[in-house]
Amino acid sequence: MKQLKTLPIIDLIYPRRCPVCHDIVTPNPDNEQICPACRKRLPYVTEPRCMKCGKQLETEEQEYCEDCIRIPKQYVRGYPVFHYESPVRESVAALKYHNRREYADFYADVLWDQFHKEFLKLDLDGVIPVPLHRRKQRSRGYNQAECLAARLSKRLNLPCYTGLLLRTAYTTPQKDLNDKERMNNLKKAFFFRQNEVKLKKILLVDDIYTTGSTIEACTEALHQGGVSDVYYTSICIGKGYI
């Protein structure tokens, strides 16, 4: 019979909460960070996947989704874990807007569990979070992508670079725009500082991939700064262009 691991003091003072139902997670032998019933509700992306953005495809005969066929992407490949739908949609909103930064622990573990074999094969130089504009980060108090990237980089034993890719334009929130407006909204919104560490292959980390316009704008800035290969990973992926 397994014995419970000794809980850190911080977990006794601030018990871990399930990222889905937000109830306190009962201490368990495997240090699970989610309720068993809630884990069964998670909408995983499964094979077959688009070989570019990672979106789930309808048939195995397809290699790429319609979005990636119609609109070429500059990044090499994407690794999203979940569909952007309930209950993950609400969970990510809590992480993003309601200071549930501890949920990044769970999602970093999920990204590691799902893709660490692929990530390790890529021979990456580091991890970079999609940045927020300093005004928005000051208002929110944190960057959810940075929380996720920091935790994932530790699992990958890679450096996390948080000051190289900058968001220099204060743009309209992407969720308030249609597809064409999203692309135009982010043109020249990002800037990559001088690549003194000579990064060539990086993993870009974000919480949500919808149309891909944010990842594309970041990739363009990274390429201009001397990064040759950009891969991305995200908690979830939307349906794309409609």
N, C-alpha and C positions, 0 to 999 in steps of 0.2 A: 504494500500500500504506500502511495506517495505521501510524503509529508509536505506541508505548506512551507514555502520558503519564508524566512524572516522578512517582514515588511520594513522598508525604510521608514524612519520617523515621519518624513514628509507625507508619505501615503497614509499614515495614521491621522495626521492633522488635517490633510486635504485628501480625502479618499478619491481614488480614480473613478471617473465617471465614464459610462459607455458613450462612445461618440455618436451613437444612433438614437437611443432612447433617453440618454442623459442621466439615467439612474446610476447609483453607486454600484460598481462591479464587485461582486463577492470575491474575496481573496481565494485564489485557486492554485493548484500545484504547478500549472503551466504559465502562471503570470499572464493569463489572457487579459486583454485590455477592452474586451467587448463581450456583451452578453451572448451566450450560445444561440439564443433565439434570434437576436439581432444579426449575428453573423450570417445566418441562413437567409436573411433578407437582402444581403448585399448584391447589387446587380453587376457582377463581373463581366468584363468584355472577354469573350471566348473566341477560339479559332472557328472559322478562318478570319484573319485580320488583314487589313490593308498593309501592304509592305512599305508604305510611306508614313502615314499618320497613325496607324495602329487601330483605326476604327474597325469594328466588327463588320464583316461582309456577309452577304446573304447566301452566296454559293462558294464552293471551293474552287470553281473554275475562275473566279475573279482573282486578280492580283492586287488591284488598286481600287479604291472607292471612286465614285463619280467626281467628288471634289478634287481629289489629287490628280485625276486624269484631266479635268477641265482647267485646273489652276495649278501649274507646276510649283513645287515647294523647293526652297533652297536648303533646308535642313536635310540631314541624311535619313533619319528615321525617328519615329515616335513610339513611346511606350506608356500608354494610358492604362489604368487598371479597371476603372468602373465606367459604366454608362452614366451620363449626367441626368439622373432621375432619382426619384425617392427610393430609399431614405438617404442616399448619399448627398443629394442636392441640398437638403436641409442641414445635414451634418457639416458640409463644407461651408455653408452660410454661417453656421455657429462659429467655426474656426476663423472665418474671414472677418465677420462683423461683430461678434459678441464675445471676443476675447477668450475663446476656448482654445488657447494655444497648445494645451496639453494633448489635444486630438492629433496634432502633428506627429506625436510619438507613434500612435497607432498606424497612421497612414504611411509613415516612413518605413515601419516594419512590413506593411503590406507591399510597398514598392520593392523592398529588399527581397521578400519571399517570392514575389512574382518574377522579378527580372534580374536578380543578382548574377545569375550565370551569364546572361547576355551582356550586362554592364561590364563584368570583369573581362569578357572577351574583347571589348572595345578598346582596351588600353587607354583609358581616359586620363587626361592631365588634371582634371578638376571638375568641380560642380559650381554652377552659377545660378542663383535664383533670378527669376524675372523681377526687376525692381519696380517699386512704387515711386511716384514723384515725391520729393521730400515734403511737400505740403500735405499730401494725402497721408504719408507715413506719420508725419507729426500729429495729424488729426486722429488717426486710428491708433497710434502708439506702437505699431509693429507692422511687419510685412509677413503675411501668412506664407508666402512662397519661400521667404528666407528662413522661417521656422522649420519648414519642411526640408529645405535643402541642407540646413545645418545638421539635422538629425540623420538624413540619408548619407551625407558625406562621411560621417563618423562610421556608419556601417560599411561603407565602401573603402574606408581608410584612404580617403582622398581629401585634398584641401578644398574648402568652400570659399570662393572669392565673392565677397559682398560689396566691394567698392569699385569694381572694374567696369561693370555695365551699369550705366546711369539712365534714368528716365528724365530727360531734360525738358520735355513739354508737358504741361498740365492739360490733359485731354479730357474730353467728355467720357463718362463711364461707358465701356463697351456694351454693357447690357441694355443701354438706352438707344442703341443704334441698329440700323439694318445692316445687311452684309456688306454692301458697297461702302456705306459710311464708316464701317469698322476699319476697312482697309485704308481709306483716306485719312481717317482720324489718327492713325499711328505712323504716318509717313514722317520720317526724321524725328520721331519721338524719343529715340534711344541713342546713346552715345557710348562707345567703348573707349576707355582710356588707353593710353599707350601700353602696348602689350609687353611690358618689361619682363614678365615671367615666361614669355615665349610659349604661350598656350597654343596647342594645335588641335586637340580634340577635347571638347567639353560636353558635359551633360547639363542642359538647361532645364530648370525645375519650375513648374507652375502648379496652381491648384486645379484650374479648369482650362481645357482646350475646347473652344467652340468652333469658330470658323478657321482658326489657325493664324489670324492676322497678327496677334501679339507675338507669337513664336516667330513668325516670318520677319516682323520688324526687328526683333532682337537678333535673329540670325543674320540679317543684312548688316547690322551694326557690328556684330562679331566678325563677320567676314572682312569688313572694311578695316578692322583692327588687327587682322592677321591670323585669326582662327580659321583653320581649314575645314574642320568637320564639326558640325553641331548636331547633337542628338537631343531629344527632349523627353521628359517624362512628366506625367501629371496624374493627379488623383483620379480625375474623370474626364471624359470626352463627350461632347454634345453631338447632335446629329449633323452639324455642319451647315452648309448653305441650303436653304429651303426655297 
